[in-house]
Amino acid sequence: MKSATTARQDNQRTEVEPTPTQKQILQYLANGCKQEQVAVVLGIGYETVRTQLRLLRARLNVNTLEQTIALAAKRGWVNVDDYPRLRN
């Protein structure tokens, strides 16, 4: 049986992986879409977009959307220009 310290260390080494919906949200935002646009395109509520981002920021231990997108790009979860930009 693992000690509590060893279990915590194993959890810290495990990379937090966003859900498929969170990845889609991040991808659109990384390409310049607004949260409101993302909600419409994905067919989900604006508050759902905000909640998913808040949950992901907490899991990644970052404070801003910019930090979240930068970390997502660094980890290869999003790629700028993968999706076409939405027209206004």
N, C-alpha and C positions, 0 to 999 in steps of 0.2 A: 504494500500500500504506500502511495506517495505521501510525503509530508505536505502540509499546507503551503510551505515555502516553495517546494518543488512544483506543486500544482500551479501556483501563481506565476512562477518563472516560465512554465510551459505556456500558459495563457498569454503572457507578454510576448512570447516569440511567435505566436500564431497571428498571422496577418488578418486584420479585419477585412472581410470581403463584403462589399455592398450587395444588396438584393438586386435582381434584374431590373426592377422598377427604379431603384436608386441610380443604377448605372445609366438607364435611359435619361433620367432627369439630369444627371451630371453631364451627359454627352450633349444634350441640347443647350444647357447653360454654358458649357465650355465653348460652344460655337456662337455665343452671343444672343441666344434667345432669352426672353424675359420669363420669369416664373409663371406669369399669367398665360403666356403663349404655350408653355410646356404643358400646363394643365389642360388646355383646349386640345392640343395635338394628341396627348395621351388619353384623353377622355376621362380624366380624373379631376377632382376638385382642387382649387387653388390651395385650400387649407391642407389637403393631402400632400401636395408638393412641399409646402412649408414644413409639415410634420416630418416627412421623410428626410428632408435636409437637416432638420434639427436633430433627429435621431442619429443620422450618420455623423454629424459634427461631434456629437457626444461620444460615439463609439471611436472616432478617430482622434479625439482629444484636441480638436481645433476650434477656433472661435468664429471664424468668418467664412463666408461662401468662397471668397478668393483662396483662402488656405485649403479649403476642401477640394476645390477644382485643381489647384496646384498639386496637391498630394495625389489626387486621382490620376492626373496626367503622369506624375512621376512613377506611380505604381502600374501604369499601363491600362488603367480601367477606362480611360477615355482618350480619344485622339482628336485633336482639333481638325476640323474640316472633314471628318468622317461622315457627317450628316449634312445635307444641304441646309443652308440658312433659311429661316422662314422669312417670307416677305411681309412687310408691314402693310 
